[in-house]
């Protein structure tokens, strides 16, 4: 079994107790050049880590947010039960403002809030401990779901297949394994040889910096392409299937993912290549009837005009920077969750 990348972890001060503990966040803005961690329990630092993409990818954002709430509860553990509840509510409201699109963030925050208010303990320290345990459970369940997604997806892969992926929906974006990349890791364990084309994924280069990096670490054969090369690569007959992740899946199967995914889906359709969306059920939003209800994050112009510190566009140019797009359900061959492989029209909400 592969060694998991742990992009987000809870590190206890002592080995025999989960409290006190600290969030341990792999700073993904520095990859692939540097492996450095942010160790914090500070709410503003956790919010910032999510906002600036030190921790990113829908499931990993959810885990970070849950651990953020746990850290807030821990800080209030010396007081009364009501102090812990107030800290939990404050933290959940605050962290919910960090990024708008990935529903896993809100899912995890609400799970933590629900757990806190439903707990019957009257002891503040005990309640805080329960919340740390709940955050760790969210992480462990995510890892298990990703593994299962990988097993379902690997059944679609045969030895020698070539997959194209967009952005990073790998171990770095989850508690381990990833979603879109999980089948590739599982297939590798099964002895299948696969090849992956990774779109570089402008403007923040999650494909180049993160997907290429983690696949190479795992010994998977990966080729990096610029986003605008995908059509040519498909036309040359190099791609057997497209695997992507999702940040939020609407009740009708429309799926939001990193900007550019919709274009890849259109290209796949034009070249009769199957297009799969892989995500845990925590990414399904039953309250979004269609993709039109999914909020799309807009990011700063500087990520396009001077990404990574070098100006590549004239100062003052107008910029539009949506970070996500929505692929309509009719372009999706199947959605793969931990529950199995289904047509977008039959997802359970
Ligand atoms: O802006 P990011 O890097 O958080 O965007 C990430 C993606 O779009 C991923 O594909 C998605 O969150 C799925 S991660 C398993």
Boltz pocket constraint, residues with backbone or C-beta under 6 A from the ligand:
constraints:
  - pocket:
      binder: B
      contacts: [[A, 53], [A, 55], [A, 56], [A, 57], [A, 58], [A, 59], [A, 102], [A, 166], [A, 167], [A, 168], [A, 169], [A, 170], [A, 173], [A, 174], [A, 178], [A, 179], [A, 180], [A, 206], [A, 244], [A, 245], [A, 246], [A, 247], [A, 257], [A, 258], [A, 259], [A, 278], [A, 323]]
      max_distance: 6.0
